[in-house]
Amino acid sequence: MSTPNAPVRLVVVDAQPLFARGLGLLLPAVSNGRVHLVASACRAEEAAGAVRRHRPDLALVDLGLAPPGGLRAIAAIRRTEPAVGVIAMRTHDTYEPALHAVYVGARGVVDKTAEPEELLLPLLAVIDGWSVLPNDVLARLSAEAGGAAREIRDRLDANDHRLWRLLASGRTLVQIAAELHVSERTVKRLTATLLRRLRVTTRAEAAALAGQAGLLSRPG
């Protein structure tokens, strides 16, 4: 999380120099001087180099860049400077390119046609550790996560489902042991095994996955 009101250094990767120049003028004004442009690049292959040289906090990358394209630019930035928050800009209200941007490491997606005032909040949110996604992209990601969770659910048996529900219910290991009529040590062993099968590391992650899988709304 950033220090409140700390300066935010931005690199813009866009084929139109005028667009970057405009943001360079307008973002400091709408952010009271907090966000300022430190560099820009016009081609995808220049993106990672610009970020490496100028060490910004954020990189704003147009998905419509000429080949190798915005997705390659985002992936290259993430490989070379993983600490930099990357935000993809899309020009059409379609989720596929934006979805792929998230897959390659973008932490936010914004509409390129947004006014500077509308861009400011997503930029600052990413700086503070949040991901910022349009509703259509978020809905598609949620649907895909639910599908993957249901696949995991269907590979497990009834005993695994019961333990999974108990873990997601917030019960303590002692309470789970009493309900299953086993020792606490056995519950710990079964829980560790289940977490490995779910490919998560904590009970909180297991609970979230149970919700995505629809397990909590199914009969026991």
Rosetta silent file (secondary structure, phi, psi, omega in degrees, C-alpha in Angstrom):
SEQUENCE: MSTPNAPVRLVVVDAQPLFARGLGLLLPAVSNGRVHLVASACRAEEAAGAVRRHRPDLALVDLGLAPPGGLRAIAAIRRTEPAVGVIAMRTHDTYEPALHAVYVGARGVVDKTAEPEELLLPLLAVIDGWSVLPNDVLARLSAEAGGAAREIRDRLDANDHRLWRLLASGRTLVQIAAELHVSERTVKRLTATLLRRLRVTTRAEAAALAGQAGLLSRPG
SCORE:     score description
SCORE:     0.000 S_00000001
   1 L     0.000  139.702 -176.612    0.000    0.000    0.000 S_00000001
   2 L   -79.375  159.716  171.335    1.283    3.429   -0.897 S_00000001
   3 L   -71.046  134.134 -179.229    1.962    6.303    1.467 S_00000001
   4 L   -52.953  131.841  177.164   -1.011    8.705    1.384 S_00000001
   5 L    66.243   12.792  175.704   -0.460   11.471   -1.180 S_00000001
   6 L   -67.441  145.912  179.204    2.917   10.046   -2.234 S_00000001
   7 L   -59.553  145.341  179.257    3.857   10.989   -5.822 S_00000001
   8 E  -117.889  118.181 -179.296    2.854    8.462   -8.485 S_00000001
   9 E   -93.077  130.460 -172.811    5.198    8.035  -11.450 S_00000001
  10 E  -125.481  136.768  168.488    3.487    6.927  -14.654 S_00000001
  11 E  -113.613  134.302  178.329    4.670    5.550  -17.989 S_00000001
  12 E  -112.549  129.955  176.696    2.192    5.510  -20.887 S_00000001
  13 E  -114.812  105.493 -174.817    2.579    3.092  -23.790 S_00000001
  14 L  -152.493  142.680 -176.528    0.355    4.246  -26.654 S_00000001
  15 L   -68.470  -17.559 -177.189    0.760    4.564  -30.410 S_00000001
  16 L  -103.967  105.004 -179.855   -0.475    8.153  -30.331 S_00000001
  17 H   -56.842  -32.050 -178.494    2.102   10.540  -28.807 S_00000001
  18 H   -64.490  -34.854  178.844   -0.594   13.195  -28.522 S_00000001
  19 H   -63.977  -49.072  179.071   -2.609   10.965  -26.181 S_00000001
  20 H   -61.627  -40.976 -179.577    0.332   10.485  -23.822 S_00000001
  21 H   -63.502  -38.819  178.496    1.164   14.179  -23.996 S_00000001
  22 H   -64.629  -43.390  176.900   -2.415   15.059  -23.083 S_00000001
  23 H   -62.799  -38.234  178.910   -2.390   12.758  -20.078 S_00000001
  24 H   -60.101  -30.051  178.612    0.927   14.255  -19.058 S_00000001
  25 H   -85.438  -39.080 -170.381   -0.724   17.658  -18.905 S_00000001
  26 H   -86.975  -36.708 -176.591   -4.100   16.695  -17.448 S_00000001
  27 H   -63.275  -41.631  175.657   -3.343   14.046  -14.808 S_00000001
  28 H   -59.708  -35.117 -178.533   -1.195   16.332  -12.620 S_00000001
  29 H   -68.498  -44.746 -176.375   -4.000   18.885  -12.715 S_00000001
  30 H   -78.641  -16.412 -179.555   -6.801   16.491  -11.712 S_00000001
  31 L  -104.602   13.147 -176.995   -4.629   14.771   -9.066 S_00000001
  32 L    56.076   38.438  175.965   -3.356   17.975   -7.431 S_00000001
  33 L    84.056    1.647 -176.131    0.124   17.196   -8.663 S_00000001
  34 L   -76.151  -43.181 -177.684    0.252   13.666   -7.303 S_00000001
  35 E   -99.424  127.141  178.598    0.279   11.722  -10.620 S_00000001
  36 E  -141.557  144.777 -178.675    2.797   12.749  -13.228 S_00000001
  37 E   -79.143  127.426  179.078    4.031   11.276  -16.494 S_00000001
  38 E  -105.525  -19.665  179.275    7.732   10.378  -16.472 S_00000001
  39 E  -169.513  162.881  174.209    7.975    8.763  -19.923 S_00000001
  40 E  -142.619  158.544  176.411    6.017    7.412  -22.851 S_00000001
  41 E  -137.747  148.808 -176.385    6.549    4.842  -25.576 S_00000001
  42 L  -102.972  -14.544 -175.929    4.798    4.436  -28.920 S_00000001
  43 L  -127.003  150.872 -177.588    5.563    0.783  -29.685 S_00000001
  44 H   -59.398  -39.924 -176.498    5.017   -2.463  -27.811 S_00000001
  45 H   -71.358  -11.387  177.786    8.666   -3.467  -28.094 S_00000001
  46 H   -92.235  -10.677 -169.733    9.718   -0.228  -26.385 S_00000001
  47 H   -62.130  -53.570 -176.024    7.479   -0.701  -23.344 S_00000001
  48 H   -62.182  -38.787  179.589    9.687   -2.846  -21.118 S_00000001
  49 H   -64.619  -41.211  178.889   12.757   -0.714  -21.838 S_00000001
  50 H   -63.581  -41.442  179.317   10.946    2.498  -20.959 S_00000001
  51 H   -66.956  -41.157 -179.590    9.731    1.017  -17.708 S_00000001
  52 H   -64.138  -39.727 -177.971   13.166   -0.353  -16.843 S_00000001
  53 H   -71.955  -39.438 -169.907   14.846    3.005  -17.463 S_00000001
  54 H  -101.842  -10.013  175.488   12.349    5.221  -15.663 S_00000001
  55 L    47.371   58.702  179.716   11.189    2.908  -12.833 S_00000001
  56 L   -76.988  172.257  171.467    7.588    4.172  -12.635 S_00000001
  57 L   -84.282  -33.878 -177.152    4.979    3.072  -10.143 S_00000001
  58 E  -134.001  150.168  170.754    2.443    2.412  -12.905 S_00000001
  59 E  -127.097  126.305  179.627    2.434    1.624  -16.614 S_00000001
  60 E  -103.984  114.907 -169.754   -0.656    2.403  -18.684 S_00000001
  61 E  -120.911  127.563  177.991   -0.616    0.198  -21.808 S_00000001
  62 E   -76.809  126.191  177.969   -2.914    0.387  -24.840 S_00000001
  63 L   -70.692  -17.208 -177.876   -4.191   -3.059  -25.867 S_00000001
  64 L   -90.516   17.155  178.197   -4.540   -1.802  -29.439 S_00000001
  65 L   -60.924  150.509  175.498   -0.813   -1.379  -30.063 S_00000001
  66 L   -62.155  155.423  179.316    0.547   -2.622  -33.395 S_00000001
  67 L   -49.092  139.096   11.772    2.122   -6.122  -33.353 S_00000001
  68 L   -75.687   -1.672  169.222    3.553   -7.581  -31.234 S_00000001
  69 H    93.401  167.714 -177.173    0.691   -5.811  -29.460 S_00000001
  70 H   -64.965  -34.559 -179.927   -0.356   -4.584  -26.048 S_00000001
  71 H   -63.663  -42.476  177.842   -0.557   -8.042  -24.489 S_00000001
  72 H   -64.416  -37.991  178.747    3.089   -8.721  -25.334 S_00000001
  73 H   -63.194  -43.775  178.994    4.033   -5.331  -23.938 S_00000001
  74 H   -62.349  -46.681 -179.370    2.252   -6.081  -20.661 S_00000001
  75 H   -60.785  -40.148 -179.544    3.875   -9.508  -20.392 S_00000001
  76 H   -66.328  -40.561  177.578    7.319   -8.017  -21.074 S_00000001
  77 H   -62.982  -43.699 -178.546    6.857   -5.351  -18.398 S_00000001
  78 H   -63.812  -34.712  179.230    5.728   -7.958  -15.873 S_00000001
  79 H   -70.682  -42.630 -172.920    8.778  -10.101  -16.614 S_00000001
  80 H   -86.198  -34.508 -178.421   11.316   -7.298  -16.360 S_00000001
  81 L  -136.189   73.731 -173.597    9.763   -5.112  -13.645 S_00000001
  82 L   -64.171  -17.838 -179.481    7.213   -7.202  -11.700 S_00000001
  83 L   -78.602  -14.782 -177.975    6.779   -4.542   -9.006 S_00000001
  84 L   -79.908  129.014  176.566    5.283   -2.074  -11.489 S_00000001
  85 E   -76.766  125.717 -177.857    1.499   -2.026  -11.579 S_00000001
  86 E  -107.289  131.651  176.938    0.274   -2.437  -15.154 S_00000001
  87 E  -121.025  126.969  179.955   -3.102   -1.132  -16.301 S_00000001
  88 E   -89.837  142.591  174.796   -4.464   -2.058  -19.716 S_00000001
  89 E  -108.859  129.554  175.970   -6.473    0.394  -21.807 S_00000001
  90 E  -115.480  152.453 -178.628   -9.175   -0.928  -24.104 S_00000001
  91 L  -107.715  -11.071  179.110  -11.023    0.995  -26.799 S_00000001
  92 L  -126.760  150.608 -177.908  -14.013   -1.310  -27.267 S_00000001
  93 L   -82.210   60.887  177.229  -16.456   -2.713  -24.740 S_00000001
  94 L  -123.752  139.521 -172.403  -15.363   -6.315  -25.309 S_00000001
  95 H   -86.845  -20.287 -172.517  -14.073   -8.520  -22.538 S_00000001
  96 H   -60.498  -54.866  179.488  -11.801  -10.935  -24.471 S_00000001
  97 H   -61.288  -38.834  179.925   -8.705   -8.703  -24.936 S_00000001
  98 H   -65.287  -38.336  178.817   -9.151   -7.296  -21.429 S_00000001
  99 H   -62.892  -43.749  178.204   -9.460  -10.798  -20.008 S_00000001
 100 H   -65.491  -32.172  176.783   -6.217  -11.845  -21.685 S_00000001
 101 H   -62.366  -40.608  176.999   -4.562   -8.723  -20.282 S_00000001
 102 H   -63.998  -41.502  179.739   -5.443   -9.909  -16.781 S_00000001
 103 H   -59.806  -35.492 -177.327   -4.064  -13.362  -17.597 S_00000001
 104 L   -90.753    0.858  170.994   -0.674  -11.913  -18.584 S_00000001
 105 L   125.122   -0.126  177.638   -0.416   -9.750  -15.480 S_00000001
 106 L   -66.021  138.702  178.501   -2.419   -6.524  -15.775 S_00000001
 107 L   -98.725   -1.475  177.695   -3.803   -5.382  -12.425 S_00000001
 108 E  -159.136  156.959  174.645   -6.407   -3.138  -13.956 S_00000001
 109 E  -134.630  128.764  178.840   -8.396   -2.508  -17.116 S_00000001
 110 E  -130.998  159.924  175.860   -9.771    0.918  -18.040 S_00000001
 111 E   -83.527  131.552 -177.815  -11.515    2.394  -21.056 S_00000001
 112 L   -64.507  -26.190 -177.896   -9.223    4.530  -23.149 S_00000001
 113 L   -80.962   -1.747 -179.247  -12.056    6.975  -23.811 S_00000001
 114 L   -65.382  147.745  175.535  -12.417    7.761  -20.079 S_00000001
 115 L   -70.798  155.151  179.024  -11.810   11.312  -18.987 S_00000001
 116 H   -53.415  -37.763  178.331   -8.649   11.982  -16.924 S_00000001
 117 H   -61.960  -34.290 -179.859  -10.839   12.486  -13.838 S_00000001
 118 H   -77.652  -26.885  178.025  -12.292    8.994  -14.396 S_00000001
 119 H   -75.497  -27.805 -171.835   -8.838    7.453  -14.849 S_00000001
 120 H   -60.043  -47.506 -176.750   -7.487    8.899  -11.622 S_00000001
 121 H   -61.979  -46.323  175.335   -9.389    6.670   -9.194 S_00000001
 122 H   -59.908  -39.607  178.950   -8.392    3.378  -10.897 S_00000001
 123 H   -60.117  -47.384 -178.284   -4.767    4.501  -11.043 S_00000001
 124 H   -69.361  -32.785  178.452   -4.682    5.305   -7.335 S_00000001
 125 H   -64.360  -42.533  178.262   -6.570    2.103   -6.480 S_00000001
 126 H   -64.517  -40.199  176.442   -3.917   -0.019   -8.208 S_00000001
 127 H   -57.448  -36.639 -178.267   -1.201    1.919   -6.372 S_00000001
 128 L   -84.331    7.401  173.438   -2.972    0.991   -3.117 S_00000001
 129 L    98.726    4.737 -179.569   -2.890   -2.700   -4.009 S_00000001
 130 L   -91.817  161.077  167.413   -6.315   -3.181   -5.566 S_00000001
 131 L  -104.312  141.963 -175.784   -7.263   -4.657   -8.922 S_00000001
 132 E  -125.207  113.618 -175.351   -9.659   -2.587  -11.018 S_00000001
 133 L  -131.550  143.014  173.213  -11.790   -4.372  -13.614 S_00000001
 134 L   -63.096  157.472 -175.787  -14.888   -3.475  -15.648 S_00000001
 135 H   -58.318  -39.713 -177.612  -18.041   -5.361  -14.700 S_00000001
 136 H   -67.008  -36.631  178.624  -18.050   -7.541  -17.832 S_00000001
 137 H   -70.561  -42.360  179.562  -14.474   -8.684  -17.258 S_00000001
 138 H   -62.566  -41.251  179.640  -15.092   -9.339  -13.569 S_00000001
 139 H   -63.231  -41.538  179.947  -18.216  -11.374  -14.363 S_00000001
 140 H   -67.204  -41.422  177.607  -16.325  -13.515  -16.869 S_00000001
 141 H   -62.321  -41.039  179.237  -13.445  -14.108  -14.448 S_00000001
 142 H   -63.687  -41.161  179.588  -15.926  -15.085  -11.716 S_00000001
 143 H   -64.481  -41.370  179.426  -17.677  -17.498  -14.066 S_00000001
 144 H   -67.256  -39.713  178.052  -14.377  -19.114  -15.053 S_00000001
 145 H   -63.633  -39.967  178.480  -13.291  -19.376  -11.415 S_00000001
 146 H   -63.563  -40.270  178.470  -16.618  -20.998  -10.565 S_00000001
 147 H   -63.080  -43.192  178.986  -16.197  -23.516  -13.379 S_00000001
 148 H   -65.194  -39.782  179.286  -12.716  -24.463  -12.192 S_00000001
 149 H   -65.692  -38.492  178.903  -13.944  -24.768   -8.600 S_00000001
 150 H   -66.845  -34.106  176.453  -16.814  -27.025   -9.669 S_00000001
 151 H   -63.187  -42.625  177.238  -14.365  -29.271  -11.514 S_00000001
 152 H   -62.634  -45.200 -179.961  -12.344  -29.648   -8.309 S_00000001
 153 H   -56.092  -43.114 -174.732  -15.548  -30.316   -6.345 S_00000001
 154 H   -72.506  -15.690  177.336  -16.611  -33.065   -8.721 S_00000001
 155 H   -85.036  -12.324 -176.847  -13.280  -34.864   -8.326 S_00000001
 156 L   -97.326  159.340 -179.133  -13.733  -35.182   -4.557 S_00000001
 157 L   -96.027 -179.179 -174.772  -15.873  -37.679   -2.675 S_00000001
 158 H   -62.525  -36.718  179.450  -18.647  -37.160   -0.119 S_00000001
 159 H   -65.540  -40.858  176.539  -16.268  -37.288    2.849 S_00000001
 160 H   -62.962  -42.037  179.282  -14.094  -34.564    1.315 S_00000001
 161 H   -60.937  -41.274 -178.964  -17.203  -32.461    0.661 S_00000001
 162 H   -63.887  -46.187  179.032  -18.308  -32.802    4.271 S_00000001
 163 H   -64.175  -40.224  179.901  -14.918  -31.720    5.638 S_00000001
 164 H   -59.937  -44.806  178.218  -14.747  -28.902    3.099 S_00000001
 165 H   -62.934  -41.096 -179.107  -18.131  -27.577    4.246 S_00000001
 166 H   -65.003  -41.939  177.095  -17.100  -27.797    7.884 S_00000001
 167 H   -61.884  -40.986 -178.234  -13.890  -25.890    7.220 S_00000001
 168 H   -72.315  -19.731 -177.807  -15.837  -23.229    5.309 S_00000001
 169 L   -77.114  -12.091 -179.642  -18.388  -22.917    8.123 S_00000001
 170 L    91.774    3.412  178.307  -15.794  -21.413   10.476 S_00000001
 171 L   -65.746  150.341  176.985  -15.835  -24.288   12.965 S_00000001
 172 L   -77.479  165.830  177.978  -12.667  -24.902   14.959 S_00000001
 173 H   -61.384  -35.946  178.424  -10.627  -28.071   14.554 S_00000001
 174 H   -63.944  -44.327  179.493  -11.939  -29.264   17.916 S_00000001
 175 H   -65.417  -38.528  178.376  -15.545  -28.763   16.796 S_00000001
 176 H   -66.252  -40.851  178.522  -14.882  -30.525   13.504 S_00000001
 177 H   -59.982  -42.323  178.999  -13.281  -33.432   15.333 S_00000001
 178 H   -64.304  -39.714 -178.188  -16.347  -33.778   17.546 S_00000001
 179 H   -70.469  -34.896 -179.046  -18.710  -33.700   14.571 S_00000001
 180 H   -89.394   -7.358 -179.627  -16.716  -36.270   12.610 S_00000001
 181 L    61.082   44.590  176.327  -16.078  -38.422   15.719 S_00000001
 182 L  -133.990  174.154  179.785  -12.318  -38.459   15.159 S_00000001
 183 L   -78.317  160.539  177.184   -9.322  -37.030   16.975 S_00000001
 184 H   -63.056  -35.974  178.721   -8.100  -33.482   16.491 S_00000001
 185 H   -61.893  -39.225  177.874   -4.860  -34.905   15.131 S_00000001
 186 H   -65.601  -39.178  178.753   -6.822  -36.783   12.475 S_00000001
 187 H   -62.748  -41.933  178.389   -8.681  -33.613   11.516 S_00000001
 188 H   -60.360  -42.781 -179.776   -5.375  -31.795   11.076 S_00000001
 189 H   -66.121  -44.467 -179.780   -4.111  -34.568    8.802 S_00000001
 190 H   -65.230  -37.077  179.566   -7.335  -34.683    6.778 S_00000001
 191 H   -66.075  -43.970  178.753   -7.382  -30.900    6.496 S_00000001
 192 H   -60.858  -40.769  178.791   -3.804  -30.758    5.215 S_00000001
 193 H   -65.025  -43.371 -179.431   -4.625  -33.413    2.625 S_00000001
 194 H   -64.562  -42.419  179.657   -7.772  -31.585    1.509 S_00000001
 195 H   -60.831  -38.284  176.886   -5.971  -28.251    1.172 S_00000001
 196 H   -63.997  -41.736  179.545   -3.398  -29.914   -1.092 S_00000001
 197 H   -66.181  -32.762  178.520   -6.176  -31.377   -3.240 S_00000001
 198 H   -80.492  -12.626 -177.789   -7.826  -27.964   -3.465 S_00000001
 199 L    62.594   41.806  174.385   -4.466  -26.388   -4.317 S_00000001
 200 L  -128.776  170.521 -176.482   -4.833  -23.732   -1.624 S_00000001
 201 L  -118.009  -13.978 -177.071   -2.804  -23.030    1.503 S_00000001
 202 L  -131.882  161.026  176.911   -5.285  -21.605    4.016 S_00000001
 203 H   -65.834  -33.276  178.886   -8.769  -22.325    5.345 S_00000001
 204 H   -63.001  -41.324  177.479   -9.884  -18.889    4.160 S_00000001
 205 H   -66.413  -39.006  177.861   -8.941  -19.795    0.585 S_00000001
 206 H   -62.809  -39.480  178.744  -10.712  -23.131    0.946 S_00000001
 207 H   -64.587  -43.182  178.943  -13.859  -21.343    2.141 S_00000001
 208 H   -62.959  -41.051  179.743  -13.785  -18.955   -0.817 S_00000001
 209 H   -65.960  -36.373  177.787  -13.323  -21.868   -3.200 S_00000001
 210 H   -62.506  -39.297  176.931  -16.261  -23.702   -1.598 S_00000001
 211 H   -64.965  -42.838  178.800  -18.453  -20.705   -2.326 S_00000001
 212 H   -63.707  -33.018 -178.428  -17.293  -20.573   -5.951 S_00000001
 213 L   -79.282   -6.652 -177.114  -17.976  -24.286   -6.314 S_00000001
 214 L    73.525   15.307 -175.843  -21.541  -23.890   -5.068 S_00000001
 215 H   -70.474  -31.892 -174.600  -20.786  -26.363   -2.320 S_00000001
 216 H   -75.698  -18.109  179.157  -22.268  -24.262    0.466 S_00000001
 217 H   -98.720   -2.723  179.750  -25.669  -24.114   -1.226 S_00000001
 218 L   -89.433  152.847  177.429  -25.813  -27.856   -1.972 S_00000001
 219 L   -63.407  147.382 -177.478  -27.410  -30.352    0.399 S_00000001
 220 L   -73.074    0.000    0.000  -24.974  -32.018    2.753 S_00000001
